[in-house]
Amino acid sequence: MYSGKIEGVGPRYCPSIEDKIVRFADKKRHQLFIEPCGLDTEEMYLQGMSSSLPEDVQLAFYRSIPGLEHVEIMRSAYAIEYDCVDPLQMEPTLEFQDIPGLYGAGQFNGSSGYEEAAAQGLVAGINAALKVQGREPMVLDRAGSYIGTLVDDLITKGVTDPYRMMTSRSEYRLVLRQDNADERLTPTGREIGLISDDRWQRFQLKQQQKAEEMIRAEKTVLAPSEALNQLLVSHETSPVTSGVRLADLIRRPELNYDILTPVDGNRPDLPAAVFENVEIEIKYQGYIKRQKADIAEMRRLEERRLPTHVDYRQIVGLRTEAQEKLEKVKPANVGQASRISGVSPADISVLLIWLSRNREPEKQ
Ligand SMILES: Cc1cc2nc3c(=O)[nH]c(=O)nc-3n(C[C@H](O)[C@H](O)[C@H](O)COP(=O)(O)OP(=O)(O)OC[C@H]3O[C@@H](n4cnc5c(N)ncnc54)[C@H](O)[C@@H]3O)c2cc1C
């Protein structure tokens, strides 16, 4: 690849060893994992060592590694290169704008990864079926799921190299949680006919239990007692002198439902998942509110212009991927920067801080 014989750049998230040597030239060492390929084989997988080098070079190279002096190659490493469609041509249903009835998903759309492919397959498959049935399409949005975030990223930002879904790509991470996945997505599943009556009833029961428990936690006032204060002090949190709400105790970082069991006499018998859900909602209420304010603030600042001559490689705190993409696109403002694939909300925050420390160009 480095001789120029192969023009492809290789996948970002599985860089070859020669790629790593060039990109991370300052690193003194590199970790390898030698993994058995199965119970009934002598074959080992050399993880972290993908390569496009010629086979004889690979063998000589591996044998220079202490411990691998006598290694034999059963299957040499190889470089991969593949083509894909431009996902900018697609609707949020993953149907092509110009070719109604044709849907795309997975690597074909420019993503890489098992879950990425499966998630898109689900969206495309559901929508293809809904279309055949003459029903409304299903669109998942960014605030409702990682799948929605993935699809939105693909179709609004496009891809320049294989897209990977990472949690950091979402600006709504405090609401996109495992414990509330059912709350976010089961109603949609029900609407399109993928949730059985039995599952729907169980979901509704859980929601009801959750709502009632939220109210109980807010309304339950625990009187200051010897037992309560002993418990609080033993968990290194301050004792109380007057009545305290159960919810306020749950909010304390040192405490949780489990710990409070001995003093929470009227606790109903509910599944653990309900308590986990309620606990997270109560504990992080303040953070979620703050995140929503942060998002609003960020949107307001999207109009801030970026100077044309910036060397993004010099901005400390930006990830390498973001530096490269910003250098390439040279966005006119922070809003445009935020829509570039590979520039995360965290990078935008770094950019805003940098901007406030440097002279901002005149607003037009
Ligand atoms: C070496 C390697 C390691 C990887 N490791 C990981 C990993 O650890 N974790 C991870 O998440 N991802 C990994 N990936 C990426 C992941 O495997 C792919 O991104 C994912 O499997 C793509 O799924 P897909 O369904 O979009 O495409 P594919 O799985 O490629 O499916 C496409 C299918 O279409 C078939 N097909 C092609 N043309 C036609 C035709 N004309 N007619 C009919 N059928 C056709 C193909 O035979 C194939 O079965 C790895 C990829 C490689 C190459």
The ligand as an SDF file (V2000), in Angstrom:
LIG
                    3D

 53 58  0  0  0  0  0  0  0  0999 V2000
  -11.2610   -9.6030    8.1770 C   0  0  0  0  0  0  0  0  0  0  0  0
  -12.4350   -8.8530    8.7120 C   0  0  0  0  0  0  0  0  0  0  0  0
  -12.6450   -8.7610   10.0860 C   0  0  0  0  0  0  0  0  0  0  0  0
  -13.7460   -8.0830   10.5970 C   0  0  0  0  0  0  0  0  0  0  0  0
  -13.9110   -8.0200   11.9520 N   0  0  0  0  0  0  0  0  0  0  0  0
  -14.9880   -7.4290   12.4560 C   0  0  0  0  0  0  0  0  0  0  0  0
  -15.2190   -7.4260   13.8640 C   0  0  0  0  0  0  0  0  0  0  0  0
  -14.4390   -7.9560   14.6460 O   0  0  0  0  0  0  0  0  0  0  0  0
  -16.3300   -6.8130   14.3530 N   0  0  0  0  0  0  0  0  0  0  0  0
  -17.2290   -6.2180   13.5140 C   0  0  0  0  0  0  0  0  0  0  0  0
  -18.2230   -5.6930   14.0150 O   0  0  0  0  0  0  0  0  0  0  0  0
  -17.0510   -6.2070   12.1910 N   0  0  0  0  0  0  0  0  0  0  0  0
  -15.9640   -6.7900   11.6310 C   0  0  0  0  0  0  0  0  0  0  0  0
  -15.7680   -6.7750   10.2660 N   0  0  0  0  0  0  0  0  0  0  0  0
  -16.7360   -6.0640    9.4100 C   0  0  0  0  0  0  0  0  0  0  0  0
  -18.0130   -6.8760    9.2090 C   0  0  0  0  0  0  0  0  0  0  0  0
  -17.6980   -8.2210    8.9770 O   0  0  0  0  0  0  0  0  0  0  0  0
  -18.7930   -6.3450    8.0000 C   0  0  0  0  0  0  0  0  0  0  0  0
  -18.8720   -4.9460    8.0110 O   0  0  0  0  0  0  0  0  0  0  0  0
  -20.2190   -6.9100    8.0190 C   0  0  0  0  0  0  0  0  0  0  0  0
  -20.2020   -8.2980    8.1080 O   0  0  0  0  0  0  0  0  0  0  0  0
  -20.9580   -6.4800    6.7680 C   0  0  0  0  0  0  0  0  0  0  0  0
  -22.2210   -7.1220    6.7210 O   0  0  0  0  0  0  0  0  0  0  0  0
  -23.1340   -6.9600    5.4660 P   0  0  0  0  0  0  0  0  0  0  0  0
  -24.3330   -7.8080    5.7200 O   0  0  0  0  0  0  0  0  0  0  0  0
  -23.3420   -5.5340    5.1530 O   0  0  0  0  0  0  0  0  0  0  0  0
  -22.2660   -7.5430    4.2490 O   0  0  0  0  0  0  0  0  0  0  0  0
  -21.7310   -9.0210    4.0250 P   0  0  0  0  0  0  0  0  0  0  0  0
  -21.6470   -9.7620    5.3050 O   0  0  0  0  0  0  0  0  0  0  0  0
  -20.5230   -8.8590    3.1760 O   0  0  0  0  0  0  0  0  0  0  0  0
  -22.9160   -9.6820    3.2060 O   0  0  0  0  0  0  0  0  0  0  0  0
  -23.1120   -9.4520    1.8410 C   0  0  0  0  0  0  0  0  0  0  0  0
  -23.5970  -10.7610    1.2420 C   0  0  0  0  0  0  0  0  0  0  0  0
  -24.0380  -10.5430   -0.0860 O   0  0  0  0  0  0  0  0  0  0  0  0
  -23.5990  -11.6150   -0.8860 C   0  0  0  0  0  0  0  0  0  0  0  0
  -23.5790  -11.1300   -2.2620 N   0  0  0  0  0  0  0  0  0  0  0  0
  -22.6970  -10.2820   -2.8460 C   0  0  0  0  0  0  0  0  0  0  0  0
  -23.0140  -10.0920   -4.1220 N   0  0  0  0  0  0  0  0  0  0  0  0
  -24.1270  -10.8080   -4.3610 C   0  0  0  0  0  0  0  0  0  0  0  0
  -24.9570  -11.0120   -5.5210 C   0  0  0  0  0  0  0  0  0  0  0  0
  -24.6960  -10.4070   -6.6560 N   0  0  0  0  0  0  0  0  0  0  0  0
  -26.0330  -11.7970   -5.3820 N   0  0  0  0  0  0  0  0  0  0  0  0
  -26.3270  -12.3930   -4.2070 C   0  0  0  0  0  0  0  0  0  0  0  0
  -25.5900  -12.2400   -3.0920 N   0  0  0  0  0  0  0  0  0  0  0  0
  -24.5130  -11.4640   -3.1750 C   0  0  0  0  0  0  0  0  0  0  0  0
  -22.2440  -11.9510   -0.3110 C   0  0  0  0  0  0  0  0  0  0  0  0
  -21.8800  -13.2560   -0.6580 O   0  0  0  0  0  0  0  0  0  0  0  0
  -22.4950  -11.8010    1.1810 C   0  0  0  0  0  0  0  0  0  0  0  0
  -22.9710  -12.9910    1.7530 O   0  0  0  0  0  0  0  0  0  0  0  0
  -14.6680   -7.4590    9.7220 C   0  0  0  0  0  0  0  0  0  0  0  0
  -14.4820   -7.5560    8.3380 C   0  0  0  0  0  0  0  0  0  0  0  0
  -13.3710   -8.2210    7.8330 C   0  0  0  0  0  0  0  0  0  0  0  0
  -13.1930   -8.3250    6.3330 C   0  0  0  0  0  0  0  0  0  0  0  0
  1  2  1  0
  2  3  1  0
  2 52  2  0
  3  4  2  0
  4  5  1  0
  4 50  1  0
  5  6  2  0
  6  7  1  0
  6 13  1  0
  7  8  2  0
  7  9  1  0
  9 10  1  0
 10 11  2  0
 10 12  1  0
 12 13  2  0
 13 14  1  0
 14 15  1  0
 14 50  1  0
 15 16  1  0
 16 17  1  0
 16 18  1  0
 18 19  1  0
 18 20  1  0
 20 21  1  0
 20 22  1  0
 22 23  1  0
 23 24  1  0
 24 25  2  0
 24 26  1  0
 24 27  1  0
 27 28  1  0
 28 29  2  0
 28 30  1  0
 28 31  1  0
 31 32  1  0
 32 33  1  0
 33 34  1  0
 33 48  1  0
 34 35  1  0
 35 36  1  0
 35 46  1  0
 36 37  1  0
 36 45  1  0
 37 38  2  0
 38 39  1  0
 39 40  1  0
 39 45  2  0
 40 41  1  0
 40 42  2  0
 42 43  1  0
 43 44  2  0
 44 45  1  0
 46 47  1  0
 46 48  1  0
 48 49  1  0
 50 51  2  0
 51 52  1  0
 52 53  1  0
M  END
$$$$
